[in-house]
């Protein structure tokens, strides 16, 4: 017997490929949020440094935030596009996603 109503949100996928794709999508979303957040931190610290003077600590925070943001963001963007492409291909092939 199925206890789900039509307006219930879908549960986790049972197909291992779809389950793994959902995990990659969540990781990509978190990586993008973290990467963009680090870029925002770098921009804010840059303007703080612009107003107060660029000492060594300010420059270090900017460089580290930009580097860490890039390390997080680049693979997250690629993974996000990969998940979207896989979903699109499944829809085009008539598979239920």
C-alpha positions in Angstrom: 0.0 0.0 0.0 1.3 3.5 -0.9 0.9 6.0 1.9 2.1 9.0 -0.2 -0.2 11.7 -1.3 0.2 13.4 -4.7 1.3 16.7 -3.1 4.0 15.0 -0.9 7.6 15.9 -1.9 9.4 13.1 -3.5 11.6 10.9 -1.3 15.2 10.0 -1.9 15.7 8.2 -5.2 16.0 4.4 -5.1 18.2 4.1 -8.2 21.9 4.1 -7.1 22.8 6.3 -10.1 20.1 8.9 -9.2 21.0 8.7 -5.5 24.7 9.4 -6.3 23.7 12.2 -8.7 21.7 13.8 -5.9 24.7 13.6 -3.6 26.9 15.2 -6.2 24.3 17.9 -6.7 24.2 18.7 -2.9 28.0 18.8 -2.7 28.1 21.1 -5.7 25.5 23.4 -4.2 27.5 23.6 -1.0 30.8 24.1 -2.8 29.2 27.0 -4.8 27.8 28.6 -1.7 31.2 28.3 0.1 33.1 29.5 -2.9 30.9 32.5 -3.5 30.9 33.3 0.2 34.7 33.4 0.2 34.7 35.7 -2.8 32.3 38.0 -0.9 34.6 37.9 2.1 37.6 38.8 -0.1 35.7 41.8 -1.6 34.5 43.1 1.7 38.0 42.8 3.2 39.4 44.5 0.1 37.2 47.5 0.6 38.0 47.5 4.3 41.7 47.5 3.4 41.1 50.2 0.8 39.5 52.4 3.5 42.0 51.7 6.3 45.2 50.7 4.6 46.5 47.4 3.2 48.6 45.9 5.9 49.9 42.3 5.7 47.0 40.7 7.4 44.4 42.3 5.1 46.3 41.2 2.0 46.8 37.7 3.4 43.0 37.4 4.1 42.2 38.6 0.6 44.6 36.2 -1.1 43.6 33.2 1.0 39.9 33.9 0.5 40.3 34.2 -3.2 42.4 31.1 -3.5 40.1 29.0 -1.3 37.1 30.3 -3.1 38.6 29.3 -6.4 39.5 25.8 -5.2 35.9 25.3 -3.9 34.1 27.0 -6.7 35.7 25.6 -9.9 34.9 21.9 -9.3 31.5 22.8 -7.9 30.5 24.6 -11.0 31.7 21.8 -13.2 29.9 19.2 -11.1 26.7 21.3 -11.2 26.8 21.5 -15.0 27.5 17.7 -15.2 24.4 16.9 -13.0 22.2 19.3 -15.1 23.5 17.7 -18.4 22.8 14.2 -17.0 19.3 15.1 -16.0 18.7 16.7 -19.4 19.9 13.6 -21.2 17.7 11.4 -19.1 14.7 13.5 -19.9 15.5 13.5 -23.6 15.9 9.7 -23.6 12.5 9.4 -21.9 13.8 8.2 -18.6 11.9 9.3 -15.4 14.2 11.6 -13.4 
